[in-house]
Amino acid sequence: MAASSRSAREAKRRIQQMEAKRELRRDQEKRRKRDNLIAACAGTAAVLLAVVLQFTVFAGNPTEQEFAAAEAGLTSPTDSPTPSAPATNGANIPAPDTAAGKVFTGELALNGNVLGVEIDGTKAPQAAAVFKALTDEGFYNGSACHRLTTGETFGLLQCGGATAAADPEYTWGPLENTPVDNIYPAGTIAIARSGDNAYGNGKQFFVVYKDTVIPADSAGGYTVVGKVTSGMEAVNAIAAAGIKPGSSASDGAPVQPVTIDSVSLK
């Protein structure tokens, strides 16, 4: 009788152990499925964020919304950027040695108002070579300053085209003389480019009319090619007039149409 009781207890114990093992396996399976689901959701979120950032790539400098997103930490510069275009310049891009070590001075006339300008090939030889070549061929004469931003710390006038669209046949790099602190002082002349592309510079440029913060993207900052040395009051007046009503209260076409009458450098 005692032996029978012991056998029953032993059988019961083995059954309990088997049930415990089954329950453990069920818990492990649940945890595995849960972890896979979390990982899948995280991956989807990362892909969606990448898509959002990809669609905010622009030909020029950031919009007010893109600026806010970057400031919030959605993007950050990397040590080894991968440009979307080959990291070489085409034969139609002037060689940097045509401007290296040189400082060009001249005038930029906007709506009849003359700004003194200085283009610095000692700090940005490739950008200075491009700007000087385009100026010499008269490219900027008669072109528009199509974009004005009026944010509290984001004030610039973008020039050199009727829209923000870049010329796909005229892109170049690398980035030069980019501010390490992402601050572009009033009077800065910098080169507009497509987002996240160190070789996405083009023909357009922007004039900063008040100290402006532009966070670097994955490629870096924006090439500072020179500065306005006199006549900034003309740009300030354009900014004070504001922008045309549109999708943004602080980024759009100037109320007062702005045309570059001429640019000259020597």
Beta strands, then each sheet from edge to edge (+ up, - down):
strand 1: 103-110
strand 2: 113-120
strand 3: 147-151
strand 4: 154-159
strand 5: 183-184
strand 6: 188-193
strand 7: 201-208
strand 8: 212-213
strand 9: 224-230
strand 10: 251-252
strand 11: 260-265
sheet 1: 10+ 3- 4+ 7- 6+ 9- 2+ 1- 11+
sheet 2: 5+ 8-
end
